[in-house]
Amino acid sequence: MSVETLFTWTFPLATPFWLLMIFLPGWSWTRRIMASPWTPLLPLIPYFVLAIAHFGELWTAVSRPDLGVLGAFTGSPYGAATIWAHLIAFDLFIARWMYLESREHRIHPLVTGPILALTIFLSPFGLVAFLLVRTVRIRSSHE
């Protein structure tokens, strides 16, 4: 399978989970599916294919943090596709936690949905936004 194909399919493998959390958060099947810690495994398939095929380069880039080495790795098609798959899977992992926390703390889906959408594109911003909302919600429920 080509690097381009693996890159192209990474986000579509995660999309169904995002759609469930954002558009069908109260559906019983969404809760069942997202309760599984294995949810991010599907978008990790391209990561493992790429990481195994280029393990030497990946290990060099991550085992000795050096901006030049990491830049060279991510500047290659296989490196960029590997890092992209890593990001997509971990963004989904974070979003899964946010979804479960929002259900547990009764944060309204109209609040959580836009934060999850932000997390798709800029996960650190989405995570901070969610943590702020979660903190306010927890504090207000204890007063």
N, C-alpha and C positions, 0 to 999 in steps of 0.2 A: 504494500500500500504506500502511495507516495506521501511525502511530507505535506504537500498542498492539500491532499484529501484528508489527512488526519487533522490538519489545522482547520479546514472548512467544517468538519463534522464535530469538532469539540463543543462549541456552544449549542448547536442543535441537540446534542445528547443531554444537555442540562436544561434546555428550554421547558420541557413538560413539567419539571419540578417547580420552576419559577412560576409558570402559569397557574399551577394548582395553588401555590402559596398566595399569589397576588389576587387571582380572580375567583378562586373557590376555597377560601380559607376555612369556612365552616363545614365543608363537605366531609362526611365521615371517612371517605377514602383518602382525602388529602391528609387528614390526621394520621391515618394508618400508614400511608406511604412515607410521610415525613418523620414518623416515629422511628423508622429504621435508621440506624447509624450508617448503613451501607448506601444510602442515597447518593452520595458523591462518587461512588465507584464507577458509574457509567461514564461520566466525562473523564475519568482517570484512564480509561482504556487507551485513548490516543497518547496520553502521557507515558504509560508503561511501554507501549510499542516504540515510541521515540527514545525514551530513556534507556531501554535495553539495547536498542540499536546503536546508540551513541553514548554508552555508559562512561567510557573513558573521558570523553570531552566534558560530560556533565559532572563527573566526579571531580575533575580538575577545577572546574568553574566554582563548585560549591565547597570543596574541601579546603581550599586556600583562598579565602576572600581577597580578591584583587580586582580592582575596577577594570583594568585592561583585559584580564582573562575573562571576566564575566561579560564585558562588552563584546569581546570577540565571539564568545559563545552565543549570546543573544542576538548578535548581528548576523548569524548564519540562519538560513531557513529552518533547519532542524532545531536549533537552539531557541529561536523565537517561538516556534510551534510548541516546543516542550514547555517553555515558561508560560505560554498562553494556556495550555491545558492545565498546568499546575494552578494558575490563577483562577480559572473557571471552576475547577473542583473545590478549591478552598473558599472561593466566594460563595459557592453553593453550600458548603459546610457551615459557614458563618450564617448565611441566610436561614438555613434549617434551624439553627439554634435560636435565631431571632424569632422565627415563626413560632417555635414551640414555647419560647418565653412569652411571646405576645398572647398566646392562647392561655397560658397558665396565669398570667397577670391581668387578663381581660383588657388588653389594649385593643381598641377598636380596629377592625380591618381597614377602615378608611384612613387611619393613621399609619398602620403598619404597611399597607400596600405601597404607598409612595416611597416609604423608606426602603422597602425591598427593591423597588425599581431603581432607586438611587444606588443601592448596593450592587446591582448588576453592572453598572458603569464605573462607579467610584466607591468600591467597598469600604475603604477606610472612613470616608465621609458618612456612608450609610450606617456603619457600625457605631460611630460616635453619635449620630442622630438618634439611633435606636437606644443606645445606653442612656442618653439624656432623657428620652421619653420614658424608658423603663424606670429610671431613678425617680422621676416625678410621680409616676403611677404608683410605685411601691410606697413612696413616702405619703402620698395622699390616701392610700388605703389603710395606713397605720394611724392616721389622725382621727 
